[in-house]
């Protein structure tokens, strides 16, 4: 199985003024991220608003991304669901489209036990012959993936090749690396955890702010790998600030898309019921982007 490393962008799904998927802008985004040096695309993740897309829309988004990427970088599809059979049904169709692997969020809405989480991932790993990254995102599911469950799954299934931890806790990242870092890829899942993850021996990051500042994220990764720790630390401090505003202070979906629109990427607004930011909030984000050199006018 593969061993992925680097900065992967969990990219947004662009919508037009009627909340329909914009194929034109989606293709532009794929090329924009590739030209920015991103190491891989994560399609239909949290920032891709996958819960707000129909089954058919999700497949069409994947078709567009896979076609436009054309093998230049990996395309990893989100594939989690609250029902195991639906996650498997979707993943099988996504494989036919040509994705390179899956980011599988833990079950949500009905909070499962550790035994149920283990069974969920086991069935998916057995049914899908493709690389799988486990995804722990307590902000949206309400719980952290058990470290013991992650370790057991990684030991038992060779196609489980990584874990994305978006809990924002250095202690969890460190323990994942201690237990599994020599066997699978450990990805930081929040913008303030890129440098800490790499410093502890992790393999990269899958972070929302890479939608807005892909080059800064890649520059941080490259600087660290080249041993330029001073540059890497400085970039992490800038990205911490960006993450604090876009992901923590405001509604993440609205704020990320607002920042991208301000940068000329034309991604539109999130789907209802998520609302666009208020005028004063947009102005705040504009000032932050200017401070960080991400907006010049």
KOLGUBA-355398 format. One record per residue (C-alpha): residue in one letter; chain; x negated, y, z negated. Coordinates in steps of 0.1 Angstrom, whole numbers, plus 5000, padded with zeros to 4 digits. Each point is the difference from the previous one (the first is absolute). Layout:
! KOLGUBA-355398
   roro   numar      u      v      w
      A       A      X      Y      Z
...
//
This chain:
! KOLGUBA-355398
   roro   numar      u      v      w
      X       A   5000   5000   5000
      X       A   4990   5037   5005
      X       A   4984   5022   4974
      X       A   5013   5035   5004
      X       A   4982   5031   4987
      X       A   5002   5037   5004
      X       A   5027   5026   5000
      X       A   5034   4989   5013
      X       A   5029   5025   5005
      X       A   5035   4990   4989
      X       A   5013   5023   5027
      X       A   5034   5017   5001
      X       A   5028   4992   5024
      X       A   5007   5032   5020
      X       A   5036   5010   5006
      X       A   5016   5025   5023
      X       A   5026   5026   4990
      X       A   5027   4972   5002
      X       A   4980   4977   4976
      X       A   4992   4977   5029
      X       A   4965   4984   5003
      X       A   4979   5022   5023
      X       A   4980   4977   5022
      X       A   4980   5028   5015
      X       A   4988   5013   4967
      X       A   4993   4965   4986
      X       A   4977   4993   5029
      X       A   4983   5034   4995
      X       A   4995   4991   4963
      X       A   4983   4966   5008
      X       A   4975   5018   5022
      X       A   4995   5028   4975
      X       A   4991   4975   4972
      X       A   4977   4980   5022
      X       A   4982   5031   5012
      X       A   4997   5010   4963
      X       A   4980   4969   4993
      X       A   5026   4981   4980
      X       A   4992   4963   4997
      X       A   5035   4986   5002
      X       A   5037   5009   5002
      X       A   5026   4989   4975
      X       A   5034   5003   5016
      X       A   5033   4998   4982
      X       A   4985   5006   4965
      X       A   5016   5022   4974
      X       A   4991   5032   5019
      X       A   5014   4984   5031
      X       A   5034   5001   4983
      X       A   5006   4963   5008
      X       A   5031   4997   4977
      X       A   5017   5026   5021
      X       A   4994   4983   5033
      X       A   5022   4973   5015
      X       A   4985   4966   5009
      X       A   5000   5009   5037
      X       A   4985   5034   4994
      X       A   4971   4985   4980
      X       A   4992   4975   5028
      X       A   5001   5029   5025
      X       A   4976   5020   4979
      X       A   4976   4971   4999
      X       A   5003   4995   5037
      X       A   4990   5036   5006
      X       A   4971   5000   4976
      X       A   4986   4967   5011
      X       A   5002   5010   5036
      X       A   4984   5034   4995
      X       A   4972   4987   4977
      X       A   4993   4974   5026
      X       A   4975   4980   4978
      X       A   4979   5030   4992
      X       A   5006   4997   4963
      X       A   5020   4976   4979
      X       A   5038   5005   4996
      X       A   5013   4987   4967
      X       A   5038   4999   4996
      X       A   5019   5005   4969
      X       A   5021   4969   4994
      X       A   5014   5000   4965
      X       A   5036   4997   4991
      X       A   5022   4994   4970
      X       A   5009   4966   5015
      X       A   4973   4975   5008
      X       A   5017   4986   5031
      X       A   5004   5035   5015
      X       A   4963   5008   4995
      X       A   4992   4967   5018
      X       A   5025   5006   5028
      X       A   4986   5035   5007
      X       A   4963   4988   4997
      X       A   5006   4973   5026
      X       A   5014   5025   5025
      X       A   4972   5024   4993
      X       A   4974   4973   5007
      X       A   5016   4995   5034
      X       A   4995   5037   5007
      X       A   4962   4997   4992
      X       A   4993   5015   4966
      X       A   4967   4990   4984
      X       A   5014   4993   4965
      X       A   5024   5011   4973
      X       A   5002   5023   4970
      X       A   5026   4983   4978
      X       A   5016   5020   4972
      X       A   5012   4982   4970
      X       A   5038   4994   4997
      X       A   5019   5031   4990
      X       A   5035   5011   4987
      X       A   5005   4968   4979
      X       A   4969   4999   4978
      X       A   4985   4965   5002
      X       A   4981   4979   4975
      X       A   4964   4991   5007
      X       A   5011   4965   5009
      X       A   5024   5014   5026
      X       A   4973   5024   5014
      X       A   4977   4971   5004
      X       A   5026   4979   5018
      X       A   5009   5029   5023
      X       A   4964   5005   5011
      X       A   4994   4962   5002
      X       A   5029   4995   5024
      X       A   4989   5029   5022
      X       A   4963   4988   5000
      X       A   5011   4965   5010
      X       A   5024   5012   5027
      X       A   4978   5026   5016
      X       A   4967   4990   5016
      X       A   4984   5034   4998
      X       A   4979   5021   4976
      X       A   5020   5015   4971
      X       A   4993   5029   4977
      X       A   5019   5000   4967
      X       A   5015   5034   4991
      X       A   5005   5012   4965
      X       A   5019   5033   4999
      X       A   5017   5006   4966
      X       A   5011   5035   5011
      X       A   5025   4983   5023
      X       A   5006   4965   4986
      X       A   4999   5009   4963
      X       A   4973   4975   4990
      X       A   4963   4991   5006
      X       A   4991   4967   5016
      X       A   4986   4977   4973
      X       A   4963   4997   5003
      X       A   5003   4963   4992
      X       A   5025   4995   5028
      X       A   4978   5018   5024
      X       A   4970   4979   4991
      X       A   5020   4967   5002
      X       A   5013   5009   5034
      X       A   4966   5010   5013
      X       A   4985   4968   4988
      X       A   5027   4978   5016
      X       A   5007   5016   5033
      X       A   4972   5007   5025
      X       A   5021   5024   5020
      X       A   5004   5024   4970
      X       A   4971   5022   5009
      X       A   5005   5031   4979
      X       A   5019   5021   4975
      X       A   5011   5036   5001
      X       A   5005   5014   4965
      X       A   5019   5033   4998
      X       A   5003   5000   4963
      X       A   4973   5027   4997
      X       A   4982   4983   4971
      X       A   4963   4996   5001
      X       A   5002   4971   4976
      X       A   5022   4980   5023
      X       A   4978   5007   5030
      X       A   4969   4990   4980
      X       A   5016   4967   4988
      X       A   5011   4991   5035
      X       A   4965   5005   5013
      X       A   4985   4980   4971
      X       A   5023   4971   5006
      X       A   5004   5000   5038
      X       A   4977   5026   5016
      X       A   4976   4973   5014
      X       A   5029   4981   5017
      X       A   5026   5026   5012
      X       A   5001   5037   5008
      X       A   5010   5023   4972
      X       A   5016   5033   5012
      X       A   5008   5030   4980
      X       A   5035   5011   5007
      X       A   5000   5036   4988
      X       A   4981   5030   5014
      X       A   4982   5006   4967
      X       A   4986   4965   4999
      X       A   4979   4998   5032
      X       A   4966   5008   4984
      X       A   5007   4981   4967
      X       A   5010   4969   5020
      X       A   4969   5001   5021
      X       A   4977   5008   4970
      X       A   5014   4969   4982
      X       A   4993   4978   5030
      X       A   5033   5001   5018
      X       A   5004   5000   5038
      X       A   5020   5031   5009
      X       A   5033   5017   4997
      X       A   5035   5001   5015
      X       A   5012   5034   4990
      X       A   5028   5024   5009
      X       A   4978   5031   5002
      X       A   4982   4984   5030
      X       A   5030   5011   5020
      X       A   4991   5036   4993
      X       A   4962   4999   4996
      X       A   4988   4969   5018
      X       A   4966   5014   5008
      X       A   4993   5010   4964
      X       A   5009   4965   4989
      X       A   4978   4984   5025
      X       A   4971   5024   4993
      X       A   5003   4990   4963
      X       A   4998   4963   5008
      X       A   4971   5005   5024
      X       A   4981   5023   4976
      X       A   5003   4974   4973
      X       A   4988   4971   5022
      X       A   4971   5021   5012
      X       A   4990   5008   4963
      X       A   5009   5037   5002
      X       A   5018   4999   4966
      X       A   5000   5037   4995
      X       A   5019   5006   5033
      X       A   5024   4971   4991
      X       A   5007   5014   4966
      X       A   5007   5035   5014
      X       A   5024   4986   5025
      X       A   5018   4980   4974
      X       A   5005   5031   4979
      X       A   5016   5017   5030
      X       A   5022   4969   5007
      X       A   5010   4999   4963
      X       A   5014   5035   5004
      X       A   5019   4991   5032
      X       A   5014   4968   4984
      X       A   5011   5019   4969
      X       A   5021   5023   5021
      X       A   5013   4978   5028
      X       A   5006   4967   4981
      X       A   5005   5010   4964
      X       A   5015   5034   4998
      X       A   5025   4998   5028
      X       A   5021   4973   5017
      X       A   4973   4980   5017
      X       A   5019   4993   5032
      X       A   5009   5036   5005
      X       A   4967   5015   4990
      X       A   4979   4978   5022
      X       A   5021   5007   5030
      X       A   5001   5037   4992
      X       A   4962   5001   4999
      X       A   4997   4981   5033
      X       A   5025   5023   5017
      X       A   4980   5030   4987
      X       A   4969   4984   5016
      X       A   5019   4997   5034
      X       A   5008   4963   5000
      X       A   5037   5004   5006
      X       A   5012   4971   4978
      X       A   5033   5016   4990
      X       A   5018   4995   4967
      X       A   5007   4968   4980
      X       A   5033   4983   5005
      X       A   5029   5010   4979
      X       A   5006   4999   4971
      X       A   4964   5012   4995
      X       A   5001   5038   5005
      X       A   4974   5024   5015
      X       A   4981   5021   4975
      X       A   5012   5034   4991
      X       A   4984   5031   5016
      X       A   4978   5008   4969
      X       A   4988   4964   4999
      X       A   4990   5001   5036
      X       A   4981   5032   4994
      X       A   4982   4984   4971
      X       A   4989   4971   5021
      X       A   4989   5024   5027
      X       A   4977   5018   4975
      X       A   4986   4967   4988
      X       A   4992   4989   5036
      X       A   4983   5033   5006
      X       A   4979   4997   4968
      X       A   4988   4966   5011
      X       A   4992   5011   5036
      X       A   5028   4980   5015
      X       A   5019   5030   5013
      X       A   4984   5031   5015
      X       A   5030   5022   5008
//
